[in-house]
């Protein structure tokens, strides 16, 4: 339990007792008392935080209120994404999935797409976002796409385990359930993880079902190759200042995965988490 509290301390994010219990799973109450006995964790019956950081409570409350205001925007964006061809599952990730948001924050999504269609979807979204106003673009941050035949995450860090455990399924219960089953390793870091796939609604069809059917029936080879060249070429031009090896690490570009995280956020978070564990004498 102390590990999870220290992880969320990276974000100055005290947890409600019920939030922490859902992540810890069985034996959460006993684990909370044991963690508090070490002095690393403090709780007041409702909130849990790292010792010496009580000022973060006011910030967390304010961000929770902002998150409530932003959820309608996230639902509208998720409904739009779910109607796109080849999209089989839509999950909200990032800060909003943890009931936390800044007034100018974006909405992060993990998309699960049909096999052989990752770069078709990525390129289509890239084109759509480029013509949208900034506010709309910020509501459609699809930074992670996975094909439904390769749902095991290639990264297995604390960051990725928590992102999986706190993801909020919006559409595609079958694909979201398969994502859960494909990543049992996450339970080693987040013992209670299991998002409620039954809440993922069925997506309404596109206004033009014939267009949808035609796209779904089209051969993926040409579209995938075009999409991959388009997006990866854009990355190479815009981020050419990054060494190629570093760009390859931050921008994953495989046949079943497309991610773009310019600032290596996960690397920074994992390093900060490890530092906190070392400082408190808690195994990471």
C-alpha positions in Angstrom: 0.0 0.0 0.0 2.8 2.4 0.8 4.1 1.9 -2.7 0.9 3.2 -4.2 0.7 6.2 -1.9 4.3 7.1 -2.8 3.5 6.6 -6.5 0.6 9.1 -6.4 2.7 11.5 -4.3 4.7 12.1 -7.6 1.5 13.9 -8.7 0.8 15.5 -5.4 -2.3 13.4 -5.3 -3.6 12.1 -2.0 -6.0 9.2 -2.4 -9.4 8.7 -0.8 -9.5 5.6 1.4 -12.0 3.9 -1.0 -9.8 4.7 -4.0 -6.7 3.2 -2.4 -8.7 0.2 -1.2 -9.9 -0.5 -4.8 -6.3 -0.5 -5.9 -5.0 -2.7 -3.0 -7.9 -5.2 -3.2 -8.3 -7.9 -0.5 -6.9 -6.9 2.9 -6.9 -3.2 2.2 -7.9 -2.1 5.7 -5.1 -4.1 7.4 -2.6 -2.9 4.8 -3.6 0.7 5.5 -3.0 0.3 9.3 0.3 -1.5 8.6 1.4 1.3 6.3 0.4 4.0 8.8 2.3 2.3 11.6 5.5 2.8 9.6 5.0 6.5 9.6 5.4 6.7 5.8 1.6 7.0 5.3 -0.8 9.3 7.0 -4.6 9.1 6.9 -7.5 10.9 8.5 -10.2 8.3 7.9 -11.1 9.6 4.4 -7.8 10.6 2.8 -4.4 9.0 2.6 -1.2 10.8 1.8 2.6 10.6 2.2 3.8 12.1 5.5 4.8 15.7 5.4 2.5 16.5 2.5 -0.9 17.6 4.0 -1.0 20.7 1.9 -1.7 18.6 -1.2 -5.2 17.8 0.1 -6.6 21.2 -0.9 -5.1 20.8 -4.4 -6.5 17.4 -4.8 -10.0 18.6 -3.8 -9.8 21.4 -6.3 -8.7 19.1 -9.1 -11.4 16.6 -8.3 -14.0 19.4 -8.7 -12.5 20.4 -12.0 -12.5 16.7 -13.2 -16.2 16.5 -12.5 -16.7 19.6 -14.8 -14.6 18.0 -17.5 -16.2 14.6 -17.6 -19.1 15.6 -19.9 -16.5 16.7 -22.5 -14.7 13.4 -22.1 -17.9 11.5 -22.7 -18.7 13.4 -25.9 -15.2 12.8 -27.2 -15.3 9.1 -26.3 -18.7 8.8 -28.1 -17.1 10.3 -31.2 -14.1 8.0 -31.1 -16.2 4.9 -30.6 -18.1 5.7 -33.8 -14.9 5.7 -35.9 -14.2 2.7 -38.2 -12.0 0.0 -36.8 -12.3 1.3 -33.2 -13.2 -1.6 -30.9 -12.6 -0.1 -27.4 -12.2 3.4 -25.9 -10.7 4.0 -22.4 -10.0 7.3 -20.7 -6.5 7.4 -19.1 -4.2 10.1 -17.6 -5.2 12.5 -14.9 -8.9 12.5 -15.6 -9.2 8.8 -15.1 -8.0 9.4 -11.5 -10.6 12.1 -10.8 -8.0 14.9 -11.2 -7.8 17.7 -13.8 -6.4 21.1 -14.4 -8.6 23.8 -15.9 -6.6 23.7 -19.1 -6.0 19.9 -19.1 -6.5 17.6 -21.9 -8.3 14.2 -22.1 -6.1 11.2 -22.8 -7.5 8.1 -24.5 -6.3 4.5 -25.0 -7.9 3.1 -28.2 -8.2 -0.6 -29.0 -8.5 -1.1 -32.8 -9.0 -3.9 -35.2 -5.9 -5.8 -36.2 -4.0 -4.3 -39.1 -5.7 -0.9 -38.7 -3.6 0.8 -36.1 -2.0 3.3 -38.5 -5.1 3.8 -40.5 -6.9 5.0 -37.3 -3.9 7.0 -36.1 -3.5 8.8 -39.4 -7.2 9.5 -39.6 -7.2 11.0 -36.1 -4.1 13.0 -36.9 -5.8 14.5 -39.9 -9.0 15.2 -37.9 -7.2 16.9 -35.0 -5.2 19.2 -37.3 -8.4 20.9 -38.5 -10.0 21.2 -35.1 -9.8 24.3 -32.8 -7.4 23.8 -29.9 -10.1 23.1 -27.3 -11.5 20.3 -29.4 -8.0 18.9 -30.1 -7.2 18.8 -26.4 -10.3 16.6 -25.8 -9.0 14.0 -28.4 -5.5 13.1 -27.2 -5.2 9.6 -28.5 -1.6 9.0 -27.5 -1.9 5.2 -27.3 -3.4 2.8 -29.8 -3.3 -1.0 -29.5 -4.5 -3.7 -31.9 -6.9 -6.2 -30.3 -4.8 -9.1 -31.3 -1.8 -7.7 -29.4 -3.2 -6.2 -26.2 -0.3 -7.1 -23.9 1.5 -3.9 -23.1 5.2 -3.9 -24.2 6.1 -1.8 -21.1 5.6 -3.3 -17.6 6.5 -0.4 -15.3 4.7 1.0 -12.3 3.5 3.8 -14.5 1.9 1.4 -17.0 0.4 -0.8 -14.3 -1.3 2.2 -12.6 -2.5 3.6 -16.0 -4.1 0.2 -16.7 -5.6 -0.1 -13.2 -7.2 3.4 -13.3 -8.3 3.4 -17.0 -12.0 4.1 -17.4 -13.7 2.0 -20.1 -16.1 4.1 -22.1 -17.0 1.8 -25.1 -16.3 -1.7 -26.2 -16.8 -4.0 -23.2 -15.4 -7.1 -25.0 -12.2 -5.4 -26.1 -11.7 -3.7 -22.7 -12.2 -7.1 -21.0 -9.6 -8.6 -23.3 -7.2 -5.9 -22.4 -7.6 -6.7 -18.7 -7.0 -10.4 -19.4 -3.9 -9.8 -21.5 -2.0 -7.9 -18.8 -2.2 -10.0 -15.6 1.3 -8.8 -14.7 -0.2 -5.5 -13.6 -1.6 -7.2 -10.5 2.0 -7.6 -9.2 2.1 -3.8 -8.8 -1.6 -3.0 -8.3 -3.1 -6.0 -6.6 -6.7 -4.9 -6.8 -6.7 -3.8 -10.4 -9.8 -4.6 -12.3 -11.7 -1.9 -14.2 -15.4 -2.3 -14.6 -15.8 -3.4 -18.2 -19.5 -3.8 -17.9 -19.8 0.0 -17.8 -18.4 0.3 -21.4 -21.4 1.1 -23.5 -22.1 -0.1 -27.0 -21.2 2.6 -29.6 -23.9 4.0 -31.8 -23.2 3.5 -35.6 -21.8 6.2 -37.8 -24.4 8.4 -39.6 -23.4 6.7 -42.9 -23.4 2.9 -42.2 -22.5 2.2 -45.9 -19.3 4.2 -45.6 -18.5 2.4 -42.4 -19.1 -1.0 -44.0 -17.0 -0.1 -47.1 -14.1 1.0 -45.0 -14.3 -2.0 -42.8 -14.3 -4.3 -45.8 -11.3 -2.6 -47.6 -8.0 -4.3 -47.7 -5.8 -2.9 -44.8 -2.5 -3.2 -46.5 -2.5 0.0 -48.6 -4.2 2.1 -46.0 -1.9 0.9 -43.2 1.2 1.7 -45.2 -0.1 5.1 -46.2 -1.1 5.9 -42.6 2.3 4.7 -41.2 4.2 6.8 -43.7 2.1 9.8 -43.0 2.3 9.8 -39.2 5.8 8.6 -38.8 7.0 11.0 -41.5 5.4 13.8 -39.5 7.1 12.7 -36.3 10.4 12.6 -38.1 10.0 16.1 -39.5 8.6 17.7 -36.4 10.8 16.0 -33.9 14.0 15.6 -36.0 16.0 17.4 -33.3 15.6 14.2 -31.1 18.3 11.5 -31.8 16.7 8.7 -33.8 17.3 6.2 -31.0 15.5 8.4 -28.5 12.7 9.1 -30.8 12.2 5.4 -31.4 12.0 4.9 -27.7 9.5 7.6 -27.0 7.4 7.1 -30.2 6.6 3.4 -30.5 5.7 2.4 -34.1 4.9 -1.2 -34.5 2.3 -3.1 -36.6 0.1 -3.4 -33.5 1.0 -0.3 -31.4 1.3 3.4 -31.9 2.3 5.7 -29.1 3.7 9.2 -29.0 5.0 10.7 -25.7 7.4 13.4 -26.6 8.6 14.2 -23.1 9.1 10.7 -21.9 6.6 11.3 -19.1 6.5 7.6 -18.0 10.3 7.6 -17.6 10.2 10.7 -15.4 7.3 9.4 -13.3 9.0 6.0 -12.8 12.2 7.7 -11.7 10.4 10.0 -9.3 8.6 7.0 -7.8 11.8 5.0 -7.4 13.4 8.0 -5.7 10.5 8.2 -3.2 10.6 4.5 -2.4 14.4 4.7 -1.8 14.0 7.7 0.4 11.3 6.0 2.6 13.0 2.6 2.6 10.0 1.0 0.8 10.7 -1.7 -1.8 9.6 -0.5 -5.3 
